[in-house]
Amino acid sequence: MPLSPNIKDNLAVLVVSCDKYSDLWKPFFDSFRRFWPDCPFNVYLLSNKTSCDVRGVRNISVGDDISWSDNLLKAISQLKEDYVFLFLDDLFLHGSVNTEKVLEVLSWAIESDVNYIRMNPMRNKPDRPFNEVVGIVSKKAIYRTSTVVSVWKKSVLSDLLKGGESAWDFEVHGSVRSDEYDRFYAAWKDCFPITNVVIKGKWRRGAAKKLKSLGIEIDSTSRKIMTLGETIVLNFKLFRSYVLSLFPAKHRRTIKGFILRGKYNYE
């Protein structure tokens, strides 16, 4: 894959957050700098009114917290780069990033004018082959607009975002809207080893232990750790997601809509 000469100036890393999650900023960037110390891109933090005092991180304050999508629309309108690399504030790196490999993939993506590429496919892998590194995320695929470690053409992301939606709303309804676009891809293998550390406002028990073992300090006084019962319920939902991933990609939207009984019906 050819290396685009202007990739470092044409892509921004944007950590999507809000002021009520400001206690995550220090441990997030501690892990980010440890495991991706040679990140070559400009790094921005989306917040409301509070600034983050971390060296090398540029603040984008969007004002009152209206919705996840409204905040993101305001933030990306302030970026000069044409591509935006979304990180969520509760997804922490826990292993080293191969920057050379990442640059190869992203250079190809920009040179090929892709609209979207998921860099950490986890259970939502590509459903059609393209080459040995990336595959195609077809129209009608579930979570086609997954925000997890995803790179977007900024103009496409702006078009797909709808005011008033949460991140979860966007991943469901934005997937339907994305069916108007081609050139959606995902890597076959995870490029970024990440851990989801907070669920519904609480530290995950396993994640808290893992961060402690890595020497990354968290504030468990202002933000509680999930109870054992909450962890069991979470694990059941994760298992349900795993089972869903075993079905053919073209049927997953219908199956999930049935399971959730119309809460997210992909319409």
DOTORSE-842270 format. One record per residue (C-alpha): residue number from 1; x, y, z. Coordinates in steps of 0.2 Angstrom, whole numbers, plus 2048, in hexadecimal, padded with zeros to 3 digits. Layout:
N
{node NUM, {X, Y, Z}}
...
This chain:
267
{node 1, {800, 800, 800}}
{node 2, {807, 811, 7FB}}
{node 3, {80B, 81E, 809}}
{node 4, {802, 82E, 806}}
{node 5, {80E, 83D, 808}}
{node 6, {800, 848, 810}}
{node 7, {7F8, 83C, 81B}}
{node 8, {7FF, 844, 82B}}
{node 9, {7F7, 854, 827}}
{node 10, {7E7, 84D, 820}}
{node 11, {7E1, 843, 82F}}
{node 12, {7DD, 848, 841}}
{node 13, {7DB, 83D, 850}}
{node 14, {7CB, 843, 859}}
{node 15, {7C8, 83C, 86B}}
{node 16, {7B5, 83E, 86D}}
{node 17, {7B0, 842, 87F}}
{node 18, {7A7, 84E, 88A}}
{node 19, {7AA, 857, 89A}}
{node 20, {7A1, 84A, 8A5}}
{node 21, {7AE, 83E, 8A0}}
{node 22, {7BD, 849, 8A3}}
{node 23, {7C3, 83D, 8B0}}
{node 24, {7C7, 831, 8A2}}
{node 25, {7D3, 83D, 899}}
{node 26, {7E3, 83B, 8A3}}
{node 27, {7E2, 828, 8A3}}
{node 28, {7DD, 828, 891}}
{node 29, {7EB, 832, 88B}}
{node 30, {7F7, 829, 896}}
{node 31, {7F3, 819, 88D}}
{node 32, {7F2, 821, 87C}}
{node 33, {804, 829, 87E}}
{node 34, {80B, 819, 885}}
{node 35, {805, 80D, 878}}
{node 36, {805, 819, 869}}
{node 37, {813, 825, 86D}}
{node 38, {818, 828, 85B}}
{node 39, {806, 82D, 855}}
{node 40, {80A, 839, 847}}
{node 41, {7F9, 842, 846}}
{node 42, {7F2, 851, 84E}}
{node 43, {7E8, 84B, 85E}}
{node 44, {7D8, 855, 863}}
{node 45, {7CD, 853, 872}}
{node 46, {7BA, 857, 870}}
{node 47, {7B3, 85E, 880}}
{node 48, {7A6, 86A, 885}}
{node 49, {7AD, 878, 88F}}
{node 50, {7BB, 870, 899}}
{node 51, {7CD, 86F, 892}}
{node 52, {7D9, 861, 893}}
{node 53, {7EA, 865, 898}}
{node 54, {7F4, 858, 88F}}
{node 55, {803, 85C, 885}}
{node 56, {801, 85A, 873}}
{node 57, {7EE, 859, 874}}
{node 58, {7E3, 867, 86C}}
{node 59, {7D3, 86B, 874}}
{node 60, {7C3, 86D, 86A}}
{node 61, {7B5, 874, 876}}
{node 62, {7A4, 873, 86E}}
{node 63, {79A, 87B, 87C}}
{node 64, {78A, 874, 884}}
{node 65, {788, 861, 883}}
{node 66, {779, 860, 877}}
{node 67, {77C, 84E, 870}}
{node 68, {78A, 843, 86B}}
{node 69, {786, 847, 859}}
{node 70, {784, 859, 85B}}
{node 71, {795, 85A, 864}}
{node 72, {79E, 850, 857}}
{node 73, {797, 85B, 849}}
{node 74, {79D, 86B, 851}}
{node 75, {7AE, 863, 854}}
{node 76, {7B2, 85C, 843}}
{node 77, {7AC, 86D, 83B}}
{node 78, {7BB, 875, 844}}
{node 79, {7C8, 868, 83D}}
{node 80, {7D2, 86D, 82E}}
{node 81, {7D6, 85B, 82A}}
{node 82, {7CC, 851, 81D}}
{node 83, {7CC, 841, 827}}
{node 84, {7C8, 83E, 839}}
{node 85, {7CD, 82F, 843}}
{node 86, {7C1, 82D, 851}}
{node 87, {7C6, 827, 862}}
{node 88, {7B9, 825, 870}}
{node 89, {7BE, 82B, 882}}
{node 90, {7BA, 81A, 88A}}
{node 91, {7C4, 80F, 87E}}
{node 92, {7D6, 80E, 885}}
{node 93, {7E5, 807, 87C}}
{node 94, {7ED, 7F9, 885}}
{node 95, {7FA, 7F3, 879}}
{node 96, {807, 7FA, 86C}}
{node 97, {801, 802, 85C}}
{node 98, {80B, 7FE, 84C}}
{node 99, {80C, 80F, 845}}
{node 100, {814, 809, 835}}
{node 101, {806, 7FD, 831}}
{node 102, {7F8, 80A, 836}}
{node 103, {800, 817, 82A}}
{node 104, {800, 80A, 81C}}
{node 105, {7EE, 807, 81E}}
{node 106, {7E9, 819, 820}}
{node 107, {7F3, 81F, 811}}
{node 108, {7EA, 812, 806}}
{node 109, {7DA, 818, 80D}}
{node 110, {7DD, 82B, 80A}}
{node 111, {7E5, 827, 7F8}}
{node 112, {7D5, 81C, 7F4}}
{node 113, {7C9, 82A, 7FA}}
{node 114, {7C0, 81E, 806}}
{node 115, {7B2, 824, 810}}
{node 116, {7B4, 819, 820}}
{node 117, {7C0, 80D, 827}}
{node 118, {7BF, 803, 837}}
{node 119, {7D0, 800, 83E}}
{node 120, {7CB, 7F5, 84D}}
{node 121, {7BD, 7E9, 846}}
{node 122, {7BC, 7DE, 855}}
{node 123, {7AC, 7D4, 852}}
{node 124, {7A6, 7DF, 844}}
{node 125, {7B2, 7D9, 836}}
{node 126, {7B0, 7DD, 824}}
{node 127, {7A3, 7D2, 81B}}
{node 128, {7AB, 7D3, 80A}}
{node 129, {7BD, 7D1, 804}}
{node 130, {7C7, 7DF, 7FD}}
{node 131, {7DA, 7DB, 800}}
{node 132, {7E4, 7D3, 80E}}
{node 133, {7E3, 7E2, 819}}
{node 134, {7D2, 7E9, 818}}
{node 135, {7C1, 7E3, 812}}
{node 136, {7B1, 7EB, 80D}}
{node 137, {7A3, 7EF, 819}}
{node 138, {793, 7ED, 80F}}
{node 139, {784, 7F7, 80E}}
{node 140, {777, 7EF, 81A}}
{node 141, {785, 7EA, 826}}
{node 142, {781, 7EC, 839}}
{node 143, {78C, 7FA, 841}}
{node 144, {792, 800, 830}}
{node 145, {795, 811, 839}}
{node 146, {79D, 809, 848}}
{node 147, {7A7, 818, 851}}
{node 148, {7B4, 80C, 859}}
{node 149, {7C5, 811, 853}}
{node 150, {7BE, 817, 842}}
{node 151, {7C5, 822, 835}}
{node 152, {7B9, 82D, 82B}}
{node 153, {7B9, 839, 81C}}
{node 154, {7B3, 848, 826}}
{node 155, {7A6, 84D, 819}}
{node 156, {79E, 83C, 819}}
{node 157, {79E, 83C, 82C}}
{node 158, {796, 84D, 82D}}
{node 159, {789, 848, 820}}
{node 160, {784, 838, 82A}}
{node 161, {783, 840, 83C}}
{node 162, {772, 846, 841}}
{node 163, {76F, 852, 84F}}
{node 164, {768, 84B, 85F}}
{node 165, {76F, 839, 85D}}
{node 166, {77A, 830, 86A}}
{node 167, {789, 826, 864}}
{node 168, {77E, 816, 865}}
{node 169, {770, 81E, 85B}}
{node 170, {77D, 823, 84E}}
{node 171, {785, 811, 84D}}
{node 172, {773, 80B, 849}}
{node 173, {76A, 818, 83F}}
{node 174, {77A, 81F, 838}}
{node 175, {77D, 80E, 830}}
{node 176, {76D, 80F, 827}}
{node 177, {771, 820, 820}}
{node 178, {783, 81A, 81B}}
{node 179, {77B, 80E, 80F}}
{node 180, {77B, 81D, 803}}
{node 181, {78E, 81C, 803}}
{node 182, {79B, 810, 7FC}}
{node 183, {7AD, 80E, 801}}
{node 184, {7AA, 808, 813}}
{node 185, {7B8, 7FC, 819}}
{node 186, {7BF, 7F4, 828}}
{node 187, {7D0, 7EC, 82C}}
{node 188, {7D0, 7D9, 82E}}
{node 189, {7DB, 7DA, 83D}}
{node 190, {7DA, 7E6, 84C}}
{node 191, {7E7, 7F4, 84A}}
{node 192, {7E4, 7FC, 85B}}
{node 193, {7E3, 7F1, 86B}}
{node 194, {7D6, 7F9, 875}}
{node 195, {7CC, 7F6, 885}}
{node 196, {7BA, 7FD, 888}}
{node 197, {7BD, 804, 899}}
{node 198, {7AC, 80C, 89E}}
{node 199, {79B, 806, 89B}}
{node 200, {78B, 810, 89F}}
{node 201, {796, 81C, 8A9}}
{node 202, {79F, 80F, 8B4}}
{node 203, {7B0, 807, 8B3}}
{node 204, {7B0, 7F5, 8AD}}
{node 205, {7B7, 7EA, 8BA}}
{node 206, {7C3, 7E1, 8AF}}
{node 207, {7C9, 7F1, 8A6}}
{node 208, {7CC, 7F9, 8B7}}
{node 209, {7D7, 7EB, 8BC}}
{node 210, {7E0, 7EB, 8AB}}
{node 211, {7E4, 7FD, 8AC}}
{node 212, {7EA, 7FB, 8BE}}
{node 213, {7F6, 7ED, 8B8}}
{node 214, {7FC, 7F9, 8AA}}
{node 215, {800, 806, 8B7}}
{node 216, {7F3, 812, 8B0}}
{node 217, {7E9, 81B, 8BE}}
{node 218, {7D7, 81D, 8BE}}
{node 219, {7CB, 827, 8C9}}
{node 220, {7BF, 81A, 8D1}}
{node 221, {7B8, 826, 8DE}}
{node 222, {7AF, 832, 8D2}}
{node 223, {7AA, 824, 8C6}}
{node 224, {7A5, 813, 8CD}}
{node 225, {7AA, 802, 8C8}}
{node 226, {79D, 7F6, 8C1}}
{node 227, {796, 7EA, 8CE}}
{node 228, {797, 7D7, 8CB}}
{node 229, {785, 7D6, 8C6}}
{node 230, {787, 7E4, 8B9}}
{node 231, {796, 7DB, 8B2}}
{node 232, {78C, 7CB, 8B0}}
{node 233, {77F, 7D4, 8A6}}
{node 234, {78C, 7DD, 89B}}
{node 235, {795, 7CC, 898}}
{node 236, {784, 7C5, 892}}
{node 237, {781, 7D4, 886}}
{node 238, {793, 7D1, 87F}}
{node 239, {78F, 7BF, 87D}}
{node 240, {77F, 7C3, 874}}
{node 241, {789, 7CF, 868}}
{node 242, {796, 7C1, 865}}
{node 243, {787, 7B5, 860}}
{node 244, {780, 7C3, 854}}
{node 245, {791, 7C4, 84C}}
{node 246, {790, 7B2, 847}}
{node 247, {781, 7B5, 83B}}
{node 248, {784, 7BB, 829}}
{node 249, {787, 7CE, 829}}
{node 250, {778, 7D2, 81E}}
{node 251, {76C, 7CB, 82B}}
{node 252, {773, 7D3, 83B}}
{node 253, {769, 7E3, 83A}}
{node 254, {759, 7D9, 839}}
{node 255, {75E, 7CD, 847}}
{node 256, {764, 7DB, 852}}
{node 257, {754, 7E5, 84F}}
{node 258, {74A, 7D6, 854}}
{node 259, {754, 7D2, 864}}
{node 260, {752, 7E4, 86A}}
{node 261, {73F, 7E4, 866}}
{node 262, {73F, 7F4, 85B}}
{node 263, {74A, 7FF, 866}}
{node 264, {756, 800, 858}}
{node 265, {74D, 7FA, 848}}
{node 266, {759, 801, 83B}}
{node 267, {74C, 80C, 833}}
